[in-house]
């Protein structure tokens, strides 16, 4: 699989599977493209599935300027143009959802749809947006990374699953294949999440948008995606019952079916807001 070098000379790792309408998957905090294994298997017979390691994650090199959402969005815009993609659909999970929203503001000509998975326009709660985590809780996450990133991410992974949610051997194998970023990159990415504010972008999203969220998500609260559905003009929200932060892992068959239906309708020009 190939490397891509961005305009700044940083090397980014991506993989491609299948043919047809391109779906570009963007992973979340401290993860990598390895998490999309069930989507590579389940969707590449129908679509061109592209997965990317963000700056400093997986096999991609660390950005000398530090991890930034705008920088990651710029990388994706460059990759889309490098691959000559048209009518691409961006599927971003958690931090990746915020990056996907940012890309939609930078490159609307080549992006035909968004899939926002377990996302939020603002990670930390404020007086005008109560649907985020408390700043104290996020500061606790940072302290855990300082002390021991392996334990911090292990605890975060546990939090990604709802109480009693089935966690299969296959899911565990996928997650164990994720190589951790450096503590510096993890902290920079967490800070990027804290500082990101996509509230003003939501009404400007001008393409069909599918919002997917577990009703037991403790990382990005379900109320955040409900808020996004009200703000994004051409959006439709699907809730996964009994599901935490990773519906693409624990309910992968339903998740893939939702993407197949949405992407098929967008590419055929038959999407209608429900």
N, C-alpha and C positions, 0 to 999 in steps of 0.2 A: 504494500500500500504506500501511497506517496506522501512526501512532505510538501508543504507550501511555505514559501518565504514571503513575508509581507513587505511593505514598502520600507520599513525600518530595518529589514534584514533579520527579523526574528523568525525562527523555524516553528511551524505549527503542523501537527500531525492530524491527518484526516483519513477516513476510509469511505469507500463507495461500494454499494451493492445494488444489483438490479438495474432496471431501466424504466423509463416513463417519467411521469411528473416527479420532480425532485422534492424530497422532504429532507430538510437539514435540521438535525437534532442538536440541541444545545444543553449540556448538562448543568448541574448545580454545584454548590459550594463544596470544595474538597473532594469532588468526584472526578470522573473522567468519562470518555466516550464508551468505556466498557459497560456502563450501566444500561446501554440500549440493546443488549444482546437479544432480548425477546422481540424487539422491533425489527432488528436486522433479519431475524428468522421469519417473522410473521408478515412482514410488509414488502420485502424485497422482490417477491414474485409479482407484485402489482405496481411498485413505485421504485424510483431511484433513491435509495436511502443513503444519506450522507451523514456521517458522524464526525465531530471535531473535538479535539482536546483544546480547551481554552488556555490562554497564557499561563505558563507555570504549572499546568495540570497535566496528568498523564505523561505523554511523551513530548509535549510541546515545551519550548524553551521559555525561560523566565524573561519577562519584559524588563529591560533596564530601568524604565520609568515607573515601574511598579504596576500592580494589577489595577485596572480601571474598567468600568463598564463601558464607557465610551470607546476605550481602546479595543476591547473585545468586539464591540459592535463594528468598529472600523475594520478589524480583521475579517469579520464575516462578510462585510460588504466587498472587501477585496477578494475573498475566496469565491463568492458568488460570481463576480466578474471574471476571475481567473478561469473558472469552470464553464463560463458562458451560460450560466443558468438563466432561464426565463420562466416566469410563472412559478417561482419557487415558493414552497410553503415552509415556514419556520416553526419548529416545535421546540419551545423552551420550557425547561423545568426549573421551578424555584428561582434561583439567581438567573438561570437561563431564560426565564420568562421576561425578566426585566431587560436582559440583553436583546431579546427578540423584539420587544417594544421599541427599544432604542434603534435597532436596525430598521424597523418599519418607518421611523421618522427620517432616516438617512437615505433609504433606497426604496422608494415606493414603486418604481418602474418594473423592477425584477421580482418583487415580492407580491404574490397573489393571495396569500392567506396566512393567518397566525393561529397557532395552537398554544395556548397558555396553560401550562400544567402545574398545579399546586403553586400558583403564583400570587404575588401581591404587588400593588403599585408602591407600597412603602413598608419596609420590613419592621420598622420600629414605630410603635404607637405615639401619636401626638394628640394635642387637644382637638384638632379637627379631623383626625383619622384614628379612631380607637381600635382598629382591626389588626393591629400588629403586636409584636412582642414588646414587653417593657424594656426600657433601656438598661435597667438593672440586670435583667435576664441575659441580654446580649453581652453586657460587660462580663458576666459570669462565663459565657462561652469563650470570650477572649482570654480570660485568666486561665481557663483549662488548657487552651492551646499553648499558652506560654509555658505552663508546667509540663505538659506531655501531650504532643499532638496525637499520638496513637490512641491514648485513652480518651482524649477529647472527641476524636472522630468516632471511636467505638461507641461512646455515649450518645453522640449525635445520631448515629445509625439506629441505635435502639429506639430513640425518640421518633424516628421516621415511621415506625410501625405502630398502628393502633393496638390497644390492649386486646389480646386474643386473636389478632390478625394472623392468618396463616403465613408462615415464613418458610418456604420450601427449601430443600437442599439446593435446587437450581438457583434460587434467589441468593442464597448464601454464597454459592460459588461465584456468581457474577460480582457481588460486592467485594469478595475477597480478592478479586483480580484487579481492583482499583488500586493504583499506586498513589500514595499520598503526596501532596505538594509539600514544599518546605514550610516550616512554621511562619516564615516571613510572608510567603505568598498567601497562606491561609488567613493570616491576620489582615493583610492588605485587602483580600477579597471580602472578609467580614466587614471591614471598615467601609468598603465600597457599598455593601448592602445597607449599612447604617445610614450612609449619606445619600443614597439614591432616592429620588422622589419622582415617580412617574405619573403622579396625579394629573398634571397638566397635559400629559401626552395622550391620555385615554380617549378624549373626545376627538383627537386628530387622527386616530387610527382609521384609515379609509379602505380597509379590505375585510373580507369575511374573517371572523375570529371565533374559534372554538375554545371555550374555557372548561377545563376539566379539573375536578377537585374532589378529594376525599372528605367525607363529612366528619371525620375524626382526626383531621390534620392538626397537629400541635405545633408545627414549625411555621407554616404560613396558614393563617386561620381561614376557615371556609367563608367567613363573613367578608374577607378581602376579595374573594372572587365573585361573591354576590354583588359587591360594590362595583367591581369592574364590569360585570354584565350590564349594570344600569348605566354606566358611563360610555362604554364602547358602542358605537352606532350599530354595527352589523355583527352582533355577537349572540352566541347561544351557549348556555352553561349546562353541563351534565355533571351530576353529583354521583360519586361512587359510595354506596352505603357500606358502613363498617370499615372504611378504608382510611389509612393515614396519609403520609406524604408521598408515597410512591405507588400510585395506582398502575403505572406501567409495568411494575414488577409483580404486585400481589394480585392484580386483576388484569393480567396482560391480554387475555383473549377479548374481554369486553373493551379494554382500552384500544387495542388494535382495530377492532371492528368500528369503533367510533371514529378513529383516524381514517380508516379506509372509506367510510361513508362520506365524511366531511371532505377529504382531499379529492375523492372522486367527483363530488358535486361541484367543488370549486374549479377543478380542471375542466369539467364539462360545461361550465358556465351556467349551471342549474341551481346554484346555492340560493336558498331563500331563508331569511331569518325566521326562526320558529317562535 
